[in-house]
Amino acid sequence: MKKGSNSSPPSNPGPPQTNDADSGGKSLPPDRSFLLTEQRNPRTMDLHRLSVAECVRLIGEEDRSVPVALERAQAQITAFIEAAEPRFRAGGRVIYVGAGTSGRLGVLDASESPPTFQVEPGRIVGIIAGGDAALRQSSEGREDDPHGARPELDALNLTDNDTVLGIAASGTTPYVTGALACAKECRPGLLTGMLVCSRVPQPPYIDRLIVIETGPEVLTGSTRMKAGTAIKLVLNTITTTLMIRSGRVYQNLMVDLRATNAKLRDRAARIVATITGLDREKSFELIERAAGAVKTAVVMHQLRISRQEAERRLDECDGRLDLALEDTNRARYGR
């Protein structure tokens, strides 16, 4: 990545901060009290007095606001995915950058994509402040470094087809905003987005801003709660939609999985049986002949062709099972 100018990327896209100093002459941290995720929830002011049942009820009531917040942000989520789709289908990557809970959720989504969709390793990437060690042990101090993600971004050799999504419940995390500024400086043509749970101004280096206003947390400032839940749901939506649009799903079935363990062999057999009408035993036999690949097995059976021919046909259709079966579907359903 080109270093560009020596000026530091903005560490906080919120309102201008004062240069107050404490008695020791050190600069005070930015005042984040304006952020919705940092404010007190008037409905949860007496947590310390509640019974177990009352805690469970109150937390559940607050969690119901998450789907409402997601619904309000549907247009923003859609716009981000529509901008990312052509880049991803052209071979680009989706790169999540976050710190703390947000970073862990990004790494989680990235790690779950290959086994679910058989997407090539490295197509969905999770970068977290503090590295992999931060997945188990808190590394909050790392989130204050606006240049902290630069080595990881350098190593990725970013391209114009890549999409970098910063995840920060507050929208102000220096590690995240700095990473987005660095990525845009390196590759102005790539897509940058930021997923936040507080309304903040949109910096010029962010192409798409997704705001999920989940409101003040049950426990003031604990964004692992409602904000974390909302972030997980948005990441699920982003990757699943991209995989659907790139042909890794047929109907509502996980057809790109490979039967590599007992659970996946069972699921693969049920998927093959559902599509082909074969019984369980014959579905397992077919999957064995297809080297564990569900789509290959289905094409082999439906078109009465060999494994090699089925693989070639899928390659010609960019892996899309619906296109590979087009002749069969047209004959069967008249379309």
N, C-alpha and C positions, 0 to 999 in steps of 0.2 A: 504494500500500500504506500502510495506517495505520502510523504509527511506534510507537504503543503506548507502553509504558513506556520509560524511558531506560536500563534495565538491559541489559547485554550478554547475548546468548544464550550458553549454555554452549559453550565451545570444545573441550571434551574430555569425552566421556562415560565415560572410564575411571576408575580409582581416584583418590581425592583426591591432589592433589600437594602437596608441601611448598613452603614459601616460602624455600628456601635462596637465598643470594646469593653471588656470586663476589667475588673480591677487589676488584673495581671497584664493588661495591655494586649491580650489576644483577641482576635476577631470573634465575635459571637457567630454561632451557626445561623443560617437563614431562618427567619420566622415562618413556620409552615402552618400557623394556626388558621390561615384562610382556606386551607384545603378541607374539602368535605369529609375526607377519610380521617382527618385528625380531630374533627369536632365531636363534642359529646352528644350522645343519643338521649333525648329527653325521656324516652320510653324505658330506659334501662338504668336509671339513676340509683336504684336501690339493690343492685346485684348482691351486695354482701348480706342482705337480709333474706334472700330467697331460699326456699327449699329446693331439693333436687328436682321435684316435679315442676316447680315454678320456673327453674332455670331451663329445663327441657322445653317447656311450653313457650317461653319468651324467645329463646333462640330460634325455635321453629317458626314462630310468627315473623321474626325479622327476616329469616331466610326466604320467606314467601315474596319478598320484594325483589329478589334477584331475577326471576323470570320477567317481571314487569320492566325492570331496567334493561334487560336484554331485548325485549320487544321494541322498546323505544330506540334502540341502537341498531335495529336490523338494516336500515339503509346504509349506515356507515360500514357495517360488517360486510354487506353485499358489495359495496363499492371497492373495499379492500380486496376481497377475493376475486372479483372481476378483473382488477388490475394485476393481480398476482398470477391468475390462471394462464394467460399466454406465455408468460415467462417460465412458469413451471413446466408447461407442456413442451417448451422449447429446450428443456434440459436444465433450467435454472434450479436454484435451491431456495428453500425457506429457512431462514436463520433467525432463531429466537435469541434475544439478549435480555437478561434480567438479573436481579439480585434478590437474595432472600427467597421468600415464598414464590415470588413471580419467576425468578430464575429456575427454581426447582420445578415449577409447573411446565416451563418451556422445555427443560431437559426431559421431563416425563413424557410429554407429548412426542418429542423427537424420538425417544427410545421405543415408544410403543408403535410407531408407524411401520418399521420394517417387518415385524412379525405379523401385523394385522393385514398389511397390503402388499407385502413383498416388494416395497419400494427399495431401490438401491441404497445401500448404506451411504450416508453423507448427503442425501437429498433433503432431509429434514434435520437441521442442526440446532442443538441447544447450547448456548454459551451462558455461563453463570459466574458472577463475581466470586472470586476465590477458587474457581476451578472445581473439579469433581469432589474435592474434600468438603466443599460447602454444601454438598447434598446431604451430608450427615451431621456436620458440625457448623454452627453459625459462623459466618464471616462478614458480619454487617459492616465492619470497618472498610472493607474493600469497595463498598458501593459509593464511597465519596470520591473515588478517583475517576475523573472524566476520561482519562486515557487508559483505564484498566483493561478494556477489551481490545485495544489495538493489536497486541501480539496475536490473539486468536483470529482477528479479522485479517491481519497480514497473511497468516498461514492459509487462509481459505482462498486467497487469490480471487477476490470478488470479480464478478462479471456483470454486464448490464442485464442479464437474465435473472439475476438473484433478487430475492426479496428479503429485506431485513426488518423484522418486527421487534421493536423494543417493548418490553412489558414492565410497567411500573404503576402500581395502584395509585400512587400519589401524582404521577406524571412529572416528578421533579428529581428523580434519582440521577445523580451526576454520571454514574457508570453507564446508565442506559442512554441518557440524552447525549453524552459524549460519544458513545459508540455509534449512534445514528448520525451525528455530525461527521465523524470520521469516515463512515461508510459512504456518505453522500459526497464528501470531498474526494474520496478515492475514485468512485464510480458514479458520476452525476446521473447516469442513465438507469441505475438500478432503482427498485422501488423501496421506499422506506415507509414504515408505519409505526405508530405507537398506540398501544392498548393501555388505557388508563381508567381509573374509577373516580377521578375528580376532574371537574371541568377546568382546563388550563388553556392558555393561548397556544396556538399551533405554530411552532418554530418553522422557519423557512426550509430547514433541511428535512422536514417530515412531509411526505406526500399525502398520507392518509392518517387521520386521527380517529381512533375508535374510543368513544367515551361511554362507559357503562356506569351510570350514576347510581351506585348501590347505597349511597347515603352513609351516615355515621354508623360505626360498628357497634355491636352489642357491648364489647369491651373497647373503650376508646383507643383508636389507633391500631387495633389488632387486625390488620388487613389480610391475615390468613383466613379470616372468617368469610363474611359476605363477599368482599372483593376477591378473595382467592377462589371462592366457588364460581363467581362470574367469569373470572379469567379462565379457569379450567373449561367451562362450557364454551367460551368463545374459541379457545384453541381446538377443542373437539370439532367445532363447526368448521373452522378453517381447513384443517387437514382432511377431514372426512369429505368435505365438498370438493376439495382439490383432487382427491383420489377418485371420487365418483366421476368428476368431469374428465379425468385422464384415463377412464376406462378400466379402473381396478375394481369396479363393483358391477354386478349384473343383477337386475331387479333390486332386491335388498339383501343380496347374498355376497359373502366375503370370498369371491371366487379366485382371488389372487393368492390365497394362502397355499402353503406347501405342507403336506402332512409329515411333520418331522417329530412329533411325539404322540402319545396315546390320545390326548385330548384333541389335538388337531387332526389326527387320523379319523377319529369319530366324527368331528365336525365336517371334514372333507367328504366323508362317505354320505353324510346326510344331505350335504349340498348337491352332490352328484345325483343322489337318489331323487331329490326334489326336482331337479331340472330334467333328468332323463326318464324318470319313472322306473328305474331299475330297483331291485330289492337291495337290502343292505349288503348281503354277501357278494353279489355281483358288482356292486358299487366299489367295494374294497378291491376286488380283482381288477376292475378297470383302473382304479387309481394306481395300483402296483404297476400295471403296464404303462401308465403315463408318468412313471417316475415320481409319483407323489403330487403332480401338478393338476389342480382341479380343472382349470380351463382346458388344458390339453385333453384331459379325460373326457370332458363333455363334448368337445369337438370331435374326438375320435369316434365316440358312440353315435352322436347325432348325424354326422356326415359319413359314417362307415368308412373311415380312412385310418391310415397307420399313424403311429405316434409322430414320426418324422414329418408326414404330410400335415398333421394337425399343428405341429409347432411352426411349420413354414407358413401355413395359412394365418395363424395368429400373428406372426411377425409382419406379414403383409398388411394386416389390419391394425398395426400398432398396439397389439395386445388386447384389442377390444373384442370381447366375446360376442356382443350383439352383432357386430359387423361380420365376424367369422361365421356366425350362424345365419346370416341374412338370407341365403337361398332357402335354407330349411324353414325359417320363419315365414318367408313369403309363401312358400308352398303350403304350409300348415295353416296360416292365419289369413292369407290373402293380402299381405302387406309387405 
